[in-house]
Amino acid sequence: AQTVTQSQPEMSVQEAETVTLSCTYDTSENNYYLFWYKQPPSRQMILVIRQEAYKQQNATENRFSVNFQKAAKSFSLKISDSQLGDTAMYFCAFMKLVNYNTDKLIFGTGTRLQVFP
Amino acid sequence: EAGVTQSPTHLIKTRGQQATLRCSPISGHTSVYWYQQALGLGLQFLLWYDEGEERNRGNFPPRFSGRQFPNYSSELNVNALELEDSALYLCASSVGGGVMNTEAFFGQGTRLTVV
């Protein structure tokens, strides 16, 4: 079975600074995807960034980037130039591929990020 | 284009009652996923429907059940409600149908409170 661990229940950062959220996972699968989702107070889960396990290059989406270490099963999220609107719960998630089809998402317990002015 | 919509937004039930939660996926999406988000926990996978069939089920008792209708909307039913069923229930949809697409879009959830 796959598990996702987020060891930082809460983090805080000052506006314009950089923060890194940690995530580790455990799997015996070789084909899978990793995600970071953001859940603001509105409760809506929003996809932040996605990484294919077969790609060595780290994914980047504007101010958001990941450090994907496949051998170490680590998938951290770096937020640069933090903005007040980045305040939210952040969830790391894992999805295995079943016969090259998508499967359910397995989530970590989340990290609450507070951005201070 | 409308996103994933869930109803009701809030639901208060008494222990032992039944709750019915509804989800309408994005137009063109055939896969619907249900997740439970209890306080302090991450999202726990409940059920996955694709093209009208149950594809996978999480580690929940049988009193959690659901279905998917021909228009791909879905219902989650929780029977014999217990206090610990109080949670945010999130629905997500994706393209499904065997199409290789990993992006799931979430609704805003139904907050179920059992008293």
Interface residues (C-beta under 8 A of the other chain):
Chain A: V4 Q6 Y33 F35 Y37 S42 R43 Q44 M45 I46 L47 R50 F91 M95 Y100 N101 T102 D103 K104 L105 I106 F107 G108 T109 G110
Chain B: S31 Y33 Y35 G40 L41 G42 L43 Q44 F45 W48 N56 G58 L88 L90 A92 S94 G98 M100 N101 T102 E103 A104 F106 G107 Q108 G109
